[in-house]
């Protein structure tokens, strides 16, 4: 199901990579009905990369650049991801 432009995106798969090359998946999950997701990661550097499969990326996310971040020990890292639909 494709959500409205201003609504949450449920069931979107989020893959976490341990390196910047977007080849080694260390964790993955799907967003819930509210478009939220949660995963536990060890401290380290990670990247969220757009899905490379066009059939699973209905909004052209395969052209997006990776999002890099660091997970620090004893801290919660919050990331808000915005899905660009290309519709204005």
C-alpha positions as a Markdown table, in Angstrom:
| # | Residue | x | y | z |
|---|---|---|---|---|
| 1 | Unk | 0.0 | 0.0 | 0.0 |
| 2 | Unk | 1.3 | 3.4 | -0.9 |
| 3 | Unk | 0.7 | 6.0 | 1.9 |
| 4 | Unk | -0.5 | 9.5 | 1.3 |
| 5 | Unk | 2.3 | 12.1 | 0.8 |
| 6 | Unk | 1.9 | 13.5 | 4.3 |
| 7 | Unk | 1.2 | 10.3 | 6.2 |
| 8 | Unk | 3.4 | 7.6 | 7.8 |
| 9 | Unk | 4.9 | 4.9 | 5.6 |
| 10 | Unk | 4.1 | 1.5 | 7.2 |
| 11 | Unk | 5.9 | -1.7 | 6.4 |
| 12 | Unk | 9.0 | 0.0 | 4.8 |
| 13 | Unk | 12.1 | -2.1 | 5.2 |
| 14 | Unk | 15.0 | -0.3 | 6.9 |
| 15 | Unk | 18.4 | -2.0 | 6.5 |
| 16 | Unk | 21.4 | -1.0 | 8.6 |
| 17 | Unk | 24.9 | -1.4 | 7.2 |
| 18 | Unk | 28.2 | -1.5 | 9.1 |
| 19 | Unk | 30.2 | 0.1 | 6.4 |
| 20 | Unk | 29.8 | 3.0 | 3.9 |
| 21 | Unk | 29.7 | 0.6 | 0.9 |
| 22 | Unk | 26.1 | -0.5 | 1.5 |
| 23 | Unk | 27.0 | -4.2 | 1.0 |
| 24 | Unk | 27.1 | -5.7 | 4.5 |
| 25 | Unk | 23.7 | -5.7 | 6.3 |
| 26 | Unk | 24.0 | -5.9 | 10.1 |
| 27 | Unk | 20.4 | -5.5 | 11.0 |
| 28 | Unk | 17.0 | -4.9 | 9.3 |
| 29 | Unk | 13.5 | -4.2 | 10.4 |
| 30 | Unk | 10.2 | -2.8 | 9.0 |
| 31 | Unk | 8.4 | 0.3 | 10.0 |
| 32 | Unk | 5.2 | -0.3 | 12.0 |
| 33 | Unk | 1.7 | 1.1 | 11.1 |
| 34 | Unk | 2.7 | 4.5 | 12.4 |
| 35 | Unk | 5.9 | 4.6 | 10.2 |
| 36 | Unk | 8.1 | 4.1 | 13.2 |
| 37 | Unk | 10.9 | 1.6 | 13.7 |
| 38 | Unk | 13.4 | 0.5 | 16.4 |
| 39 | Unk | 16.5 | -1.6 | 16.4 |
| 40 | Unk | 19.2 | -2.4 | 18.9 |
| 41 | Unk | 22.8 | -1.8 | 17.6 |
| 42 | Unk | 26.2 | -2.2 | 19.1 |
| 43 | Unk | 28.3 | 0.9 | 19.3 |
| 44 | Unk | 29.9 | 1.7 | 15.9 |
| 45 | Unk | 29.5 | 3.5 | 12.6 |
| 46 | Unk | 26.6 | 2.7 | 10.4 |
| 47 | Unk | 24.8 | 3.7 | 7.2 |
| 48 | Unk | 21.2 | 3.5 | 6.1 |
| 49 | Unk | 21.2 | 3.0 | 2.3 |
| 50 | Unk | 18.2 | 3.3 | 0.0 |
| 51 | Unk | 16.8 | 0.0 | -1.4 |
| 52 | Unk | 18.5 | -0.9 | -4.6 |
| 53 | Unk | 15.6 | -2.9 | -5.9 |
| 54 | Unk | 13.3 | -0.5 | -7.8 |
| 55 | Unk | 10.3 | -2.8 | -7.3 |
| 56 | Unk | 10.5 | -2.4 | -3.5 |
| 57 | Unk | 11.2 | 1.3 | -3.7 |
| 58 | Unk | 8.1 | 2.9 | -5.1 |
| 59 | Unk | 9.3 | 6.5 | -4.5 |
| 60 | Unk | 12.6 | 6.5 | -6.3 |
| 61 | Unk | 14.6 | 6.0 | -3.1 |
| 62 | Unk | 17.1 | 4.0 | -4.9 |
| 63 | Unk | 18.6 | 7.3 | -6.1 |
| 64 | Unk | 19.0 | 8.6 | -2.5 |
| 65 | Unk | 22.4 | 9.0 | -0.9 |
| 66 | Unk | 23.3 | 6.9 | 2.2 |
| 67 | Unk | 22.7 | 8.4 | 5.7 |
| 68 | Unk | 25.7 | 7.9 | 7.9 |
| 69 | Unk | 25.6 | 8.0 | 11.7 |
| 70 | Unk | 27.4 | 6.7 | 14.8 |
| 71 | Unk | 25.8 | 4.7 | 17.6 |
| 72 | Unk | 27.5 | 5.5 | 20.9 |
| 73 | Unk | 27.6 | 3.2 | 23.9 |
| 74 | Unk | 25.0 | 4.0 | 26.5 |
| 75 | Unk | 23.1 | 6.5 | 24.3 |
| 76 | Unk | 20.0 | 6.4 | 22.3 |
| 77 | Unk | 20.3 | 7.6 | 18.7 |
| 78 | Unk | 17.1 | 8.9 | 17.0 |
| 79 | Unk | 16.9 | 9.3 | 13.3 |
| 80 | Unk | 14.0 | 10.8 | 11.5 |
| 81 | Unk | 13.9 | 9.6 | 7.9 |
| 82 | Unk | 11.9 | 11.5 | 5.3 |
| 83 | Unk | 10.7 | 9.7 | 2.2 |
| 84 | Unk | 10.7 | 11.9 | -0.9 |
| 85 | Unk | 7.9 | 11.0 | -3.2 |
| 86 | Unk | 8.8 | 13.4 | -6.0 |
| 87 | Unk | 5.3 | 14.8 | -5.7 |
| 88 | Unk | 5.0 | 18.5 | -4.8 |
